[in-house]
């Protein structure tokens, strides 16, 4: 069994690799070439936390896996990851655990890569301005995915805590110094999104973050943060103005995402307004962006096949490069 830390993974796996892994994962999922039960969600009310158990199996890659991931916001006060996780990768032929990987980092890069995949496939080719709302544990990977998928000149960043925005930008300037994108603070979410070609939201907000009327024509939105029925990152106006609406998994989104469930219940949108899954665009069964005026929304809650495909790609590269600790 191979143990792989964050540092091991970073030696062999880039954000570009992660985006390609997610594209493959979405295609596998949509083509029904995987077994991915809806995740088990256990609440920890005392700590305002959530524990998620995400199993899956991909026969075509001869592997299976389980990710155990938690969302414990109070961890930030303790200097611990807000979204700690572990991934177990299993050999699909023998059923043995072949690797234990740093799931916190895998969660960060594969979730960032989901936005990267959506932006790469759906955003305007000449997109130059971005907006990132949220500066938590997901933010850096989301930012890197945005500027990997498109050569953005500028990304405006907003969080309710201006100090966190400043600290995040300073950190991003160091960690993403190889990119030429300018990172600037925004005074409000509305200011961040109003001129953006690409928008990523990565928060656990229970109320919409911005006025959907501020979204300009041609924008692509990747909404990442809402993964429970009471969470809402965008408003009904954003949905109504979106020309196309894609999901990572229709079943998962319609089971979990308050962003979609509440407007559905209120009659703001119907299921007929949903275009389909990103995997369908990838496999060519439905269209993606058809002109530069379309507002396109991608909603992702995350599916286990992303973790499994990403872990398998990392594991294969680690073995090839003799990286990691055998146990």
Helices and strands as residue ranges (DSSP letters): E 2-4, H 6-12, H 15-30, E 40-44, G 45-47, E 49-58, G 59-61, E 63-72, G 73-78, E 85-91, E 97-102, H 103-122, E 129-133, H 139-149, E 154-158, H 162-175, E 182-185, H 189-193, E 198-201, G 212-214, E 220-223, H 236-241, E 244-247, H 250-256, H 258-266, G 271-273, E 276-277, H 278-282, E 296-299, H 304-320, E 325-326
